[in-house]
Amino acid sequence: MLGKFVWHAHDDTDDFFLVLSGRLTDRLPGREVALGPGELLVVPRGMAHQPFAAEETHLLLIEPTGTPNTGDPQTAALRRAV
């Protein structure tokens, strides 16, 4: 990941981020959480957040099969259409 993702929330699932390399900042309402290699964050379902990486960051993201990638225009458009 590099750059910022859009602000979004998942109504039906938590988001699990494990940073493998680089640094990730997840912006949450009223605060920011900075993560480095080996650190993880679980964003509870329904909570708005915006992941941001100022440098190339590799991470493991765990979510249910079929969860659209919110930052991908094609899957975001598909989600709006459904």
Backbone bond lengths (Angstrom), bond angles and torsions (degrees), N, CA, C in turn:
res aa  C-N    CA-C-N  psi(-1)  N-CA   C-N-CA  omega(-1)  CA-C   N-CA-C  phi
1 M - - - 1.437 - - 1.522 107.76 -
2 L 1.320 114.77 143.72 1.454 120.93 176.09 1.520 107.50 -150.81
3 G 1.316 116.92 128.75 1.460 121.11 -178.43 1.515 111.22 98.07
4 K 1.339 114.79 -160.17 1.459 117.65 -177.94 1.517 111.22 -114.47
5 F 1.294 114.29 147.79 1.452 124.49 174.70 1.525 106.75 -90.98
6 V 1.292 118.10 165.88 1.463 121.29 175.75 1.530 109.64 -76.01
7 W 1.334 117.03 153.19 1.470 120.56 171.20 1.517 106.98 -63.15
8 H 1.321 116.86 133.38 1.460 120.56 179.97 1.523 109.94 -160.42
9 A 1.318 115.47 168.89 1.466 122.65 174.91 1.522 107.65 -142.32
10 H 1.309 116.08 153.03 1.464 122.05 175.67 1.525 107.13 -111.32
11 D 1.320 116.25 118.17 1.464 120.38 -176.40 1.523 113.25 -72.91
12 D 1.341 117.01 -27.83 1.460 119.83 -171.15 1.521 115.36 -112.04
13 T 1.323 118.45 -1.15 1.463 119.13 -176.04 1.528 111.46 -152.79
14 D 1.319 115.86 151.23 1.460 121.18 171.94 1.534 108.30 -76.61
15 D 1.322 117.05 160.41 1.465 122.73 172.19 1.527 107.64 -109.27
16 F 1.332 117.08 132.52 1.463 123.47 -179.28 1.514 107.96 -118.34
17 F 1.321 117.39 118.08 1.462 123.15 178.88 1.525 109.19 -116.61
18 L 1.332 117.69 125.16 1.458 123.25 172.25 1.525 106.88 -121.16
19 V 1.326 116.98 117.26 1.462 121.18 -178.62 1.528 108.96 -80.01
20 L 1.331 116.16 124.24 1.459 122.03 178.27 1.525 110.83 -93.21
21 S 1.331 117.00 -40.90 1.467 122.01 175.78 1.523 108.35 -154.61
22 G 1.321 115.53 154.58 1.457 120.00 -177.88 1.519 110.97 87.41
23 R 1.322 115.54 -160.90 1.469 121.33 -179.15 1.520 108.53 -136.47
24 L 1.314 115.88 139.68 1.462 122.94 178.99 1.514 108.71 -125.92
25 T 1.314 116.26 134.30 1.457 121.34 171.50 1.515 106.72 -114.54
26 D 1.318 117.08 129.34 1.462 120.51 176.11 1.520 107.01 -111.16
27 R 1.310 114.99 117.03 1.464 120.72 178.81 1.522 108.22 -84.14
28 L 1.318 114.70 126.05 1.461 122.89 178.37 1.525 106.96 -120.31
29 P 1.321 119.03 163.60 1.462 119.35 178.31 1.534 111.17 -56.15
30 G 1.322 116.32 116.80 1.458 121.04 175.93 1.515 116.84 83.44
31 R 1.352 118.54 -1.55 1.467 119.05 179.64 1.523 111.01 -162.58
32 E 1.318 114.32 167.21 1.460 121.61 175.08 1.522 108.71 -126.08
33 V 1.329 116.49 142.67 1.461 122.02 177.18 1.525 107.37 -116.62
34 A 1.341 116.55 119.13 1.463 122.11 179.59 1.526 109.11 -98.50
35 L 1.331 115.81 131.90 1.460 121.62 -177.82 1.519 110.46 -125.76
36 G 1.328 116.23 142.60 1.451 123.03 174.16 1.519 109.64 -117.67
37 P 1.328 117.35 -177.11 1.460 121.45 -178.96 1.532 112.30 -53.71
38 G 1.336 115.17 132.62 1.457 121.39 179.08 1.517 114.14 86.04
39 E 1.319 118.23 -4.93 1.466 120.94 -179.84 1.525 109.43 -99.36
40 L 1.337 115.14 150.88 1.456 119.13 -178.37 1.514 111.19 -134.38
41 L 1.319 113.53 160.09 1.460 121.91 178.31 1.514 107.95 -141.53
42 V 1.323 116.28 135.16 1.456 121.82 171.52 1.524 106.75 -111.54
43 V 1.325 116.42 118.90 1.460 121.98 176.98 1.526 106.62 -95.53
44 P 1.338 117.72 117.84 1.463 120.15 -176.70 1.531 112.61 -62.80
45 R 1.308 115.22 148.08 1.465 120.45 177.61 1.527 110.11 -51.90
46 G 1.314 115.71 140.95 1.454 121.24 178.14 1.521 115.29 85.56
47 M 1.341 118.23 -10.52 1.467 120.28 -178.86 1.533 109.88 -89.36
48 A 1.324 116.23 125.80 1.462 120.46 177.14 1.527 109.42 -69.46
49 H 1.323 115.80 142.95 1.461 120.21 177.84 1.516 109.54 -157.99
50 Q 1.339 115.18 162.66 1.463 121.83 178.90 1.528 109.00 -140.07
51 P 1.334 117.85 101.04 1.457 120.22 174.95 1.529 110.55 -67.44
52 F 1.344 115.83 144.91 1.461 122.05 -179.09 1.524 108.76 -146.19
53 A 1.327 116.22 134.25 1.467 121.05 176.83 1.524 108.63 -131.28
54 A 1.324 117.32 116.01 1.469 122.49 179.48 1.526 111.45 -75.87
55 E 1.340 116.69 -20.09 1.464 122.41 177.08 1.518 107.56 -129.69
56 E 1.325 116.63 162.03 1.463 118.94 179.09 1.523 108.96 -57.56
57 T 1.314 115.67 126.61 1.460 122.11 -176.07 1.520 109.27 -129.06
58 H 1.324 115.76 131.31 1.460 120.83 175.67 1.518 107.06 -101.98
59 L 1.322 115.18 132.77 1.455 118.61 -179.33 1.509 110.79 -144.40
60 L 1.313 114.05 160.39 1.453 122.00 174.78 1.512 106.27 -104.92
61 L 1.319 116.22 123.30 1.458 122.57 179.28 1.517 107.04 -116.38
62 I 1.322 116.90 122.35 1.460 120.81 -179.25 1.518 108.37 -111.18
63 E 1.334 114.95 125.05 1.460 121.17 177.85 1.522 108.22 -154.08
64 P 1.337 117.85 162.11 1.464 120.23 -178.53 1.531 112.50 -62.70
65 T 1.318 116.44 150.70 1.453 122.20 174.76 1.520 109.36 -55.21
66 G 1.324 115.75 137.78 1.459 120.02 177.35 1.513 114.67 90.55
67 T 1.342 117.62 -5.20 1.462 119.86 177.49 1.520 108.02 -70.73
68 P 1.354 117.88 120.45 1.465 118.55 -178.52 1.515 112.08 -68.07
69 N 1.321 116.06 146.26 1.460 122.00 175.33 1.520 107.02 -76.68
70 T 1.313 117.17 107.60 1.459 122.32 -172.67 1.517 112.66 -59.47
71 G 1.319 118.30 -28.96 1.455 120.63 -178.11 1.518 114.20 -86.92
72 D 1.325 117.75 -2.99 1.456 122.29 -179.12 1.528 108.96 -92.83
73 P 1.334 119.38 116.74 1.462 121.11 -176.91 1.527 113.81 -55.12
74 Q 1.339 118.40 -36.17 1.461 119.81 -178.95 1.520 111.59 -67.52
75 T 1.333 118.29 -46.74 1.460 118.98 -179.34 1.515 111.07 -73.99
76 A 1.332 118.03 -31.64 1.463 120.10 176.22 1.522 109.84 -65.04
77 A 1.339 117.57 -40.75 1.463 121.16 177.93 1.520 110.25 -65.71
78 L 1.329 117.48 -40.76 1.456 121.34 177.85 1.518 110.48 -61.51
79 R 1.320 116.83 -42.64 1.459 120.54 -179.86 1.531 110.56 -61.58
80 R 1.352 117.41 -41.23 1.468 120.51 178.38 1.525 110.48 -64.44
81 A 1.343 117.03 -36.72 1.461 121.25 -177.83 1.516 111.91 -69.62
82 V 1.322 117.09 -30.41 1.465 121.45 -178.33 1.484 107.61 -82.30
